[in-house]
């Protein structure tokens, strides 16, 4: 397929409030076919729905629950049964807090299974799911083990920060991993891509974060950087990486299958 799919970006972020139309236009010019737009908190749901209505078939909202909640750094907290999974000391310093996040995660896995939706994860036991992403930080192995224990099938581990050996446990379970543009400055991501089979990789930008340069706003148009670097590491053509990663995204997201991957 001739085009990219950004499997994880934050279009409702404040960094895009003033020029989102230009950002979308640049993304289309860069060859993107669709953007899976993920919410940070419930306050962004309405904005993402507005964007998906405005850019029908291009912006696809992912209205899952992020494990860290709050509109400002001062308000941020780990998710609870009312909200979300982060095992970093700042958000979950006790076993009781971690267990609360596990309960939230399991409930979301059950919802995804019932609705036949994919899980969107980032491993740090910071887990968010909705239309397919699991987010976890500092908890790669626990996240993958819990997903397997709960019988999760359609899983995308976004911005995975664990060891390649742990990621391969996810591959054996049929889970996918998405790679951001920050791979060009991340030795961990480079080692990960060397071991991961292309058939289990997708592309993401995590815009406005995880860009090619630190402290610079990342945009969906930078998705090609991920593709080019993967191609370089794997010794493959950019076209081949584009085609396979886009096909993988279509396997994960039912809406993409209907809109793009016919």
Residue, then its C-alpha position, 0 to 999 in steps of 0.5 A: x500500500x502506498x502510504x503511511x498510517x500513524x498508529x499513535x498521535x495526540x492531535x488534541x494536545x495543546x501544542x496543536x491548538x493553534x495550527x491543527x489544520x496545517x498539521x493535518x495538511x502537512x500530514x497528507x502531503x507527507x503521504x499519510x493515509x490515516x491518523x489514529x488520534x489518542x486521548x490523554x484524558x477524558x477532557x480530550x474526547x470531545x476535541x478528538x470527535x470533532x477532528x474525526x468529524x472534520x477529517x472523516x476517514x483520516x483522523x480516527x479517534x482512540x478514546x481509551x483511558x490513559x493511566x496518568x490522569x490530569x490536565x496539568x503536571x500538578x493534577x496528574x495522578x495514577x489511574x484508579x478504577x474510576x480512571x487508569x496504569x503507571x508503575x513509575x515511582x511518581x505515580x505508583x509507589x506501593x503495591x496497592x496502587x499497582x494492583x489498582x492499576x492492574x484492575x483497571x487494565x483488566x477491566x479495559x481488556x475485557x471491554x476490548x474483547x467484548x467489542x472486538x477492539x484492539x488494545x493500545x499499550x505502551x509498556x511501563x504499566x502505564x496502559x491505555x486502551x480504546x481502539x487498540x493501544x497499550x501504553x506501559x512504562x517500566x513494566x514491559x514484562x508485567x504488561x505483556x504477561x498480563x495481556x497474555x493471561x487475560x487472552x488479549x489478541x489484538x494488541x499494539x505496544x506503543x513506544x515500547x521501552x523494554x528489552x528486545x528479549x521481552x518484546x519477543x515474548x509479545x511477538x510470540x503472542x502475536x502482539x504488534x509494536x509501533x516505532x516512533x521517529x525518536x528511534x534515530x536518537x534511541x539506542x534502545x529503539x534501534x536494538x528493538x527494531x533489529x530483533x523485531x520481525x517487520x511483520x510485527x511492526x507498525x509506525x507511530x509518531x506519538x506527536x507532539x512527543x518522541x520526535x527526531x529532536x529532543x524538546x522539538x514538537x513532533x508532527x505526524x508528517x515525521x512518520x517517514x523518519x521511522x520508516x526510513x530508519x527501520x529500512x536502514x536497520x533491516x536492509x530493506x527498501x522504504x517501500x517494503x517497510x511502508x507496505x508491511x507496516x501499513x498492512x499490519x495497522x490494517x490487521x489491528x484496526x477494524x476501521x482502517x480495514x474498512x476505510x483504507x485496506x480494501 
